Amino acid sequence: MREQTMQALLCESFGPPENLALREVPVPQPGAGEVLIRIRTAGLNFPDSLIIQDKYQIKAPLPFAPGGELAGVVAAVGPGVTRLRAGDRVAALTHWGGFAEYVAAREQNATGVPDTMDLDVAAAFTLVYGTAYYALKQRGALQPGETVLVLGASGGVGLAAVEVAKAMGAHVIAGASTAAKLAIAGAHGADALINYAEQDLKSAVKAMTGGKGVDVIYDPVGDRLADPAFRTIGWGGRYLVIGFAGGQIPAIPLNLALVKGAAIVGVFWGDFVERESAAHHRNMAELYAMHAAGKLRPLISARFPIAQGGAAIRMMMDRKVTGKVIVTGTDGR
């Protein structure tokens, strides 16, 4: 029998996204506890720009296709799969493999997508909204009426946090570096806006909160913003460490945590999905319900065919992305 093949955009040696190459490779076979997914769309995320350069905490074996978030239809199931079946619409997390026609994914890392959500949206939903909800719900213990400061508020994880915090009943202050980016955050529910490229972050937050400070800080940026942001936190506040899209890992003076009675809380959503898959699936069910109710409105700002997946990653590396970018199948769907 002739081996089935597919197209995949491969990283054959670590380096820039311009080195990615479209190749014909065998279709993977689902192993025990895995499902084979015919990919409709892959969502682009910041780790995709790191993993191809060998700068991510998770190492992929060469050659591999980047793309750790995707949506499609289950084509086949492996031994031991009980929750999903062929024909199911799913969104899945795979670390890599999404810039291809098929991928084998662990059943526990896949969720059924309701009919209320298009698969293109599903590919841009799980990681950013899952991260935001886990951060604000489980790690930040956000309560209705509290104030949240979101940094990088027009990017994928930042914009999702703006919407999720609003859906949870919070007052949201959005921070970003341009007026255009802030306009996007405002259109998605932010109550107040700070241009931290032009305004002093600490002074602006102090004025907006009457000197009280914020209850929760959602920080996917790090770098030079971390210190002034932490100085805006109120008594008993929670500083959520999401990532370091700004480039540098910051050093926050621990005396600030002491005098403010504040907590610095790490948010490793990927490990949460692996360690507590049942809780992750509950979170996703709640997020799908919020979306169906119109409380969450994912922004897809650009679409690229799989052959141009490298250009999509370059766009992210150049910080030109707002909301989410998706990579579609090889037939241009």
Helices and strands as residue ranges (DSSP letters): E 5-10, G 17-19, E 21-26, E 34-43, H 46-51, E 69-77, E 89-93, E 102-106, G 107-109, E 110-112, H 119-123, H 126-133, I 134-139, E 147-150, H 156-167, E 171-176, H 179-187, E 192-195, H 201-208, E 214-219, G 223-225, H 226-230, E 233-241, H 254-260, E 263-266, H 269-275, H 277-292, E 300-305, G 306-308, H 309-317, E 324-328
